[in-house]
Amino acid sequence: MEQVAVRSWGNSQGIRIPRNILDKLDIRASDTLQIIVENDSIVLKKIFKHKTFEERVAEYGGKVTVSDYDWGDPVGRENFITDFI
């Protein structure tokens, strides 16, 4: 269990979150956290941020490949719908 001190920060007060906790939870300086008060405790939760298509492509080095997938020969009633047409 780690302890932190509450410090003045302008007209507000704040705490510093230790680096090991930030790394463990993958929290960065630009992230937004939700603050909740539960049973005399302060709970911080990282808000899920939906990534844009461009952000997802950038994670793959800007390269996207498209290919057909061979599912193999039918093994059941895959053509069930076309049986009635």
Residue pairs with C-beta under 8 A, 6 or more apart in sequence:
2 18
2 21
4 15
4 16
4 17
4 18
5 15
6 13
6 14
6 15
7 13
7 14
7 15
7 16
17 27
21 27
22 28
25 46
26 46
27 33
27 46
31 46
31 47
31 49
32 46
32 47
32 49
33 44
33 45
33 46
33 47
34 44
34 45
34 46
34 47
35 42
35 43
35 44
36 42
36 43
36 44
36 45
37 43
51 59
57 63
57 64
77 83
